[in-house]
Amino acid sequence: MTSTTQSFIDSLSKARDAFAGGPDWLQGLRGKAWTDAVASGLPTTRHESFKFTSLRPLAAMEALLAETAPWELLSDYQANQLRDLLDPAALNLIFVDGVFAHELSGAGPEVSAEDAAALTRQLHVEDLLNALQGTGGQQVKAALDRLAAARKDLPVPLAFVAPQEHTLANLNLAFLRDGAVIRVDRGSEIKTSVRLIHCQSGRANTTFNRVIVLVEDSAQIQLTECHLGTEAKQGGIVAFAAADLHMGANSRVRHLRLISQQANLHFSQVNAVVPASAAYHALTLNLSARISRQEAAVMVTGEGADVVLDSLATSNGDQVLDTQSIIDHRVPHTTSRQLHKSLLKDRSKSVFSGKIFVRKDAQKTAAFQQSRSLLLSNDAEVDAKPQLEIEADDVRCSHGATVAQLNPDEMFYLRSRGIPKAKAEAMLCDAFAAEICQSAGDAWFERLAKRELEKFFAGGQG
């Protein structure tokens, strides 16, 4: 490992004391993850899943972590941004520098008294730091153990990749402390959307956050994660985030995510275990970042389970937006659908690697995957790799990828009606993105996505 790839990890070592302490199992988990990360180092383009995504900008950074993150240190500008973002009809959970901000979190003024009472009875939210230090620590440990066991059973091409390809995930485990534990009681239908809104104070350039979601049998919830750009330190902010979803039988989870981090670097992992008759429907809008790598692993473990894993990436300048996904069908009679779209300008790059596995015993599986990219520049680059690996013989599966430029006939039609070129391009791009954005079925989320997309259509990042 060269000194360049060592610098970021070396600088992190100075902050590990603040993450010491806690029960023995937690110290052991952090210690092993840190040891593995140091031994492996950051991945390079020589490693298969990072072949098209260079982490040199991360490797050259010096990590600076904040020991605490009091919300009072948000600037007036940041506080106003946050205030404008809150959903008055939802439960807003606010994270500053990755830390759960109790003082800023709560139900909006438009949440009815009846729905607020239902939230109190049926939905339980705890600061991850408090959970780790208290009686909830064993619940967190059990969830992490279940996830590790589920991931260990991934097919050989995924479970046994080069150690460097696990380094980002290991770093997040090594600094496991801040985030939240969300639990939905059995049979509960949470009618109020839950918004997880992340912002940075600018006092630190590296943040870690993990959200553990426990959805019991026959429960339903809609979660929205928002990572939006704010005033940032010079050189950008590195955000590590993870969301682990443990679902009960016949449960329903709608998981919306919006990442628009502008000049920042954003690395996240989503892990979901989907049992019998459960439905996990996810939508990720990866709209802007210097480098953004979004990884999703969905383990389908029960008959009748249904998975939707849609995403949209929009990049300009020299941004690199990387989407990696795994859907592992382990049992019969399950379904999945995945649609990934990307819009690219300038010298930017979009990477998509989607893997769908159908095990030998997973007969009667229906799995469909599609990647579609629209190039708005001759210098932009798309690296799309949809993949199916099928061991069963009674399935309905398909996959494909298309890369195209704006349709000249459509452009001519719009221009002939007096629409300026830039406006015509924006209209066609908006139509291309609409299929993904409108599938959210959430007016607040769609308005926020439209606001962020307008920056892209206008040619700017901020």
C-alpha positions in Angstrom: 0.0 0.0 0.0 1.4 3.3 -1.1 1.7 6.3 1.2 -0.9 8.1 -0.9 -3.6 5.5 -0.2 -2.5 5.3 3.4 -2.9 9.0 4.2 -6.7 9.2 4.8 -6.7 6.0 6.9 -3.6 7.3 8.9 -5.4 10.6 9.7 -8.5 8.6 10.9 -6.3 6.8 13.4 -5.9 10.0 15.4 -9.7 10.2 16.0 -10.2 6.6 17.2 -9.9 7.5 20.9 -13.2 9.3 20.7 -14.9 6.1 19.6 -13.4 3.9 22.3 -15.4 2.4 25.2 -18.7 0.6 25.2 -19.4 -3.1 25.7 -16.8 -5.7 24.9 -18.6 -6.9 21.8 -18.7 -3.4 20.4 -15.0 -2.8 21.0 -14.2 -6.1 19.4 -16.4 -5.3 16.3 -14.8 -1.8 15.9 -11.3 -3.2 16.5 -11.6 -6.0 13.9 -13.1 -3.6 11.3 -10.3 -1.1 11.9 -7.6 -3.8 11.7 -9.0 -5.1 8.4 -9.3 -1.6 6.9 -5.7 -0.7 7.8 -4.4 -4.0 6.5 -6.3 -3.8 3.2 -6.1 -0.1 2.5 -8.4 1.8 0.1 -9.4 0.0 -3.1 -7.9 1.1 -6.4 -9.0 0.7 -10.0 -7.2 -2.6 -10.0 -10.0 -4.0 -7.9 -13.0 -5.3 -9.9 -15.9 -3.3 -8.3 -13.8 -0.1 -8.3 -12.5 -0.5 -11.9 -14.2 2.6 -13.1 -14.2 4.6 -9.8 -10.9 6.1 -8.6 -10.8 7.0 -4.9 -7.6 9.1 -5.3 -9.4 12.3 -4.1 -10.4 10.5 -0.9 -7.0 8.9 -0.4 -5.3 12.4 -0.6 -7.6 13.9 2.1 -6.7 14.3 5.8 -9.7 13.3 7.9 -11.0 15.7 10.5 -13.7 14.4 12.8 -15.8 16.4 15.4 -15.9 14.9 18.9 -19.4 16.3 19.4 -21.9 18.0 17.1 -24.1 20.4 19.0 -26.7 21.8 16.6 -26.1 25.3 17.9 -23.0 25.5 15.7 -25.0 25.5 12.5 -24.7 28.8 10.8 -27.7 31.0 10.3 -27.6 30.1 6.6 -27.5 26.3 7.4 -30.3 26.7 9.9 -32.5 28.5 7.4 -31.7 25.8 4.8 -32.7 23.1 7.3 -35.9 25.0 8.3 -37.0 25.3 4.7 -36.4 21.6 4.1 -38.5 20.2 7.0 -41.8 18.5 6.0 -44.6 19.9 8.1 -46.7 16.7 7.6 -44.0 14.2 8.6 -41.8 13.1 11.4 -38.5 14.8 10.8 -35.3 13.2 12.3 -32.4 15.5 12.0 -28.7 14.5 11.9 -25.9 17.0 12.2 -22.4 15.8 11.3 -23.9 12.3 11.5 -25.2 12.8 15.0 -28.9 12.5 15.9 -30.0 16.0 16.9 -32.9 15.5 19.4 -33.5 19.2 19.8 -34.3 19.7 16.1 -36.3 16.5 15.5 -40.0 15.9 15.9 -43.3 15.8 14.2 -44.3 18.7 11.9 -47.2 21.0 12.8 -49.5 19.4 10.2 -49.3 16.0 11.8 -52.7 15.4 13.4 -53.0 14.6 17.1 -54.3 11.1 16.2 -51.3 10.4 14.0 -48.9 11.8 16.5 -50.4 9.5 19.2 -50.0 6.6 16.8 -46.3 7.5 16.3 -45.7 7.5 20.0 -47.4 4.0 20.4 -46.1 2.2 17.4 -42.8 3.8 16.3 -39.7 3.8 18.6 -36.7 5.9 17.8 -33.5 5.9 19.8 -30.2 7.6 19.4 -27.7 4.9 18.3 -25.1 6.2 20.8 -27.6 5.8 23.7 -28.7 2.4 22.4 -25.1 1.2 22.3 -24.4 2.4 25.8 -27.7 1.1 27.3 -30.0 -1.8 27.3 -30.6 -1.4 23.6 -27.0 -2.5 22.9 -28.0 -6.2 22.7 -30.7 -5.4 20.2 -28.2 -3.6 18.0 -25.7 -6.4 18.4 -28.4 -9.0 17.3 -29.3 -6.9 14.3 -25.6 -6.5 13.2 -25.0 -10.3 13.8 -28.1 -11.2 11.6 -26.9 -8.9 8.9 -23.4 -10.3 9.0 -24.8 -13.8 8.7 -27.0 -12.9 5.8 -24.2 -11.2 3.9 -21.8 -14.1 4.6 -24.3 -16.3 2.7 -24.0 -14.2 -0.5 -22.9 -16.1 -3.6 -19.2 -16.8 -3.9 -18.4 -14.0 -6.4 -19.6 -11.4 -3.9 -18.8 -12.9 -0.5 -15.1 -13.5 -1.4 -14.0 -10.4 -3.3 -10.7 -8.7 -2.6 -10.4 -7.4 1.0 -9.9 -3.8 -0.3 -13.4 -3.9 -1.7 -14.8 -4.1 1.9 -12.6 -1.2 3.3 -15.3 1.5 3.0 -17.8 -0.7 4.9 -15.1 -1.6 7.5 -14.4 2.1 8.1 -18.0 2.7 8.8 -18.1 -0.2 11.3 -14.8 0.9 12.9 -16.4 4.3 13.7 -19.8 2.9 14.7 -21.4 5.3 17.2 -23.7 7.9 15.7 -27.1 7.3 14.1 -30.4 5.9 15.1 -32.4 2.8 15.8 -35.9 2.8 14.5 -38.4 0.0 15.4 -41.9 -0.5 14.1 -44.2 -2.6 16.3 -45.9 -5.7 14.9 -48.9 -5.0 12.8 -48.5 -1.2 12.9 -49.1 0.9 9.9 -47.1 4.1 10.2 -49.2 6.6 8.1 -46.9 9.5 8.8 -43.7 9.6 6.6 -40.4 9.5 8.5 -37.8 11.9 7.0 -34.1 11.3 7.9 -32.5 14.7 7.1 -28.7 14.9 7.2 -26.7 18.2 7.3 -23.2 19.3 8.2 -22.0 22.1 10.4 -18.7 22.4 8.5 -16.6 21.9 11.7 -15.5 18.4 10.5 -14.7 17.1 7.0 -15.5 13.4 7.8 -18.8 12.0 9.2 -20.1 8.6 10.0 -23.7 7.6 10.4 -25.7 4.3 10.7 -29.4 3.8 10.9 -30.8 0.4 11.9 -34.4 -0.2 11.0 -36.4 -3.1 12.6 -39.8 -3.6 11.0 -41.8 -6.3 12.8 -44.3 -8.7 11.2 -47.1 -7.2 9.2 -45.9 -3.6 9.9 -45.6 -0.8 7.3 -43.5 2.3 7.1 -42.1 4.9 4.6 -38.6 6.2 5.2 -36.9 9.0 3.4 -33.2 9.8 3.6 -32.0 13.2 2.4 -28.3 14.0 2.1 -28.2 17.5 0.7 -25.2 19.9 0.1 -24.6 22.8 2.6 -21.8 25.1 3.3 -18.8 22.8 3.3 -15.2 22.9 4.4 -12.6 23.7 1.8 -11.9 20.5 -0.1 -15.3 19.0 0.6 -16.8 16.7 3.2 -16.6 12.9 3.3 -19.8 11.3 4.4 -20.1 7.6 5.3 -23.6 6.4 5.8 -25.3 3.0 6.2 -28.9 1.8 6.5 -29.7 -1.7 7.7 -33.3 -2.9 7.3 -34.5 -6.0 9.0 -38.0 -6.8 8.0 -40.6 -9.2 9.4 -42.9 -11.5 7.5 -45.6 -9.7 5.5 -44.1 -6.2 6.3 -43.9 -3.3 3.9 -41.1 -0.8 3.6 -40.9 2.2 1.1 -37.4 3.5 1.2 -36.7 6.8 -0.6 -33.2 8.3 -0.8 -31.9 11.6 -2.2 -28.2 12.4 -2.4 -27.1 15.8 -3.7 -23.8 16.5 -2.0 -22.3 18.8 -4.7 -18.5 19.0 -4.1 -18.5 16.3 -1.4 -17.7 12.6 -1.3 -20.5 10.3 -0.3 -20.2 6.6 0.4 -23.2 4.6 1.6 -24.4 1.1 2.0 -28.0 -0.2 2.2 -28.6 -3.7 3.4 -32.1 -5.3 3.5 -33.3 -8.7 4.5 -36.7 -9.4 2.9 -38.5 -12.5 4.3 -41.8 -14.2 3.4 -44.5 -12.1 1.8 -42.6 -8.9 2.6 -42.2 -6.0 0.2 -39.1 -3.7 0.0 -39.5 -0.9 -2.6 -36.5 1.5 -2.8 -35.8 4.6 -4.9 -32.5 6.3 -4.9 -31.8 9.7 -6.6 -28.1 10.2 -6.8 -28.1 13.7 -8.1 -24.8 15.3 -7.4 -21.4 14.7 -5.7 -17.7 14.9 -6.5 -17.7 11.2 -5.9 -20.7 9.2 -4.8 -20.8 5.4 -4.4 -24.1 3.9 -3.5 -24.1 0.2 -2.6 -27.3 -1.9 -2.0 -27.5 -5.5 -1.0 -31.0 -7.1 -0.8 -31.2 -10.7 0.5 -34.6 -12.3 -0.5 -35.1 -15.0 2.1 -38.8 -15.8 2.1 -41.4 -17.0 -0.5 -43.7 -14.3 -1.8 -41.2 -11.5 -1.2 -41.2 -8.6 -3.6 -38.3 -6.1 -4.3 -38.2 -2.9 -6.4 -34.8 -1.2 -6.6 -34.9 1.9 -8.8 -32.4 4.7 -9.1 -31.5 7.8 -11.1 -28.0 9.4 -11.3 -27.3 12.9 -12.8 -23.7 14.1 -13.1 -21.9 17.0 -14.6 -18.5 18.6 -14.5 -16.0 15.8 -13.6 -18.3 14.1 -11.1 -18.3 10.3 -10.7 -21.6 8.6 -9.5 -21.3 4.9 -8.9 -24.2 2.6 -8.2 -23.6 -1.0 -7.1 -26.4 -3.4 -6.3 -27.0 -7.0 -5.4 -30.4 -8.8 -5.3 -30.0 -12.4 -4.1 -33.1 -14.6 -4.6 -32.6 -17.5 -2.2 -36.1 -19.1 -2.2 -38.9 -19.9 -4.7 -41.8 -17.7 -5.7 -40.1 -14.3 -5.4 -40.0 -11.2 -7.6 -37.7 -8.3 -8.2 -37.6 -5.3 -10.6 -34.7 -2.9 -11.1 -34.5 0.2 -13.3 -31.5 2.4 -13.2 -31.2 5.6 -15.3 -28.4 8.1 -15.7 -28.1 11.6 -17.2 -24.6 12.8 -17.9 -23.0 16.1 -18.9 -19.5 17.5 -19.5 -16.7 15.0 -18.5 -18.7 13.2 -15.8 -19.0 9.5 -15.4 -21.8 7.2 -14.3 -21.1 3.6 -13.2 -23.8 1.0 -12.8 -23.1 -2.6 -11.7 -26.3 -4.6 -10.9 -26.1 -8.2 -10.0 -29.2 -10.5 -9.7 -28.7 -14.0 -8.4 -31.3 -16.7 -8.7 -30.3 -19.7 -6.6 -30.9 -23.4 -7.6 -33.9 -23.8 -5.3 -35.4 -20.4 -6.2 -37.8 -21.8 -8.8 -40.7 -19.6 -10.1 -38.6 -16.4 -9.6 -39.4 -13.4 -11.8 -36.5 -10.9 -11.9 -36.1 -8.0 -14.4 -33.3 -5.4 -14.6 -32.7 -2.5 -17.0 -30.1 0.2 -17.3 -30.7 3.3 -19.5 -28.3 6.2 -19.9 -28.6 9.5 -21.7 -25.4 11.3 -22.8 -25.6 15.1 -23.1 -21.8 15.4 -24.0 -19.4 13.5 -26.1 -16.9 13.6 -23.3 -19.2 11.9 -20.7 -18.7 8.2 -19.9 -21.1 5.4 -19.0 -19.9 2.1 -17.6 -23.0 -0.1 -17.3 -22.9 -3.8 -16.3 -26.2 -5.4 -15.7 -25.8 -9.0 -14.7 -27.9 -12.1 -14.2 -26.7 -15.4 -12.7 -29.4 -18.1 -12.8 -29.0 -21.5 -11.3 -32.8 -22.4 -11.4 -34.5 -23.6 -14.6 -38.1 -22.4 -14.1 -37.8 -18.6 -14.0 -38.7 -15.5 -15.9 -35.7 -13.2 -15.9 -34.3 -10.5 -18.2 -31.7 -7.7 -18.2 -30.3 -5.1 -20.6 -28.6 -1.8 -21.0 -29.0 1.1 -23.4 -26.9 4.2 -24.0 -28.2 7.0 -26.2 -28.1 10.7 -26.9 -31.0 13.1 -27.2 -33.3 12.2 -30.1 -32.6 14.7 -32.9 -36.2 14.4 -34.2 -37.6 15.3 -30.8 -35.2 18.2 -30.5 -36.2 19.4 -34.0 -39.9 19.2 -33.1 -39.4 21.4 -30.0 -37.0 23.8 -31.7 -39.4 24.3 -34.6 -42.0 25.5 -32.1 -39.7 28.3 -31.0 -38.3 26.6 -27.9 -34.7 27.5 -27.2 -32.1 24.7 -27.4 -31.3 24.7 -23.7 -35.0 24.7 -22.8 -35.7 21.9 -25.2 -32.8 19.8 -23.8 -34.1 20.4 -20.3 -37.6 19.3 -21.3 -36.4 16.0 -22.8 -34.1 15.3 -19.8 -37.0 16.0 -17.4 -39.2 13.5 -19.3 -36.4 11.0 -19.1 -36.1 11.4 -15.4 -39.8 11.6 -14.7 -40.4 7.8 -14.9 -38.1 7.4 -11.9 -39.0 10.5 -9.8 -42.8 10.1 -10.1 -42.7 6.5 -9.0 -41.9 7.9 -5.5 -45.6 8.6 -5.0 -44.6 11.3 -2.4 -45.4 14.9 -3.2 -42.9 16.3 -0.8 -40.1 14.1 -2.1 -41.0 14.8 -5.7 -40.8 18.6 -5.1 -37.4 18.3 -3.4 -36.2 16.1 -6.3 -37.5 18.6 -8.9 -35.7 21.5 -7.1 -32.4 19.6 -7.2 -32.9 18.4 -10.8 -33.5 22.0 -11.9 -29.9 22.8 -10.9 -28.7 20.0 -13.2 -30.9 21.1 -16.1 -29.6 24.7 -15.7 -26.1 23.4 -16.0 -25.0 24.2 -12.4 -24.2 22.4 -9.2 -25.5 24.6 -6.6 
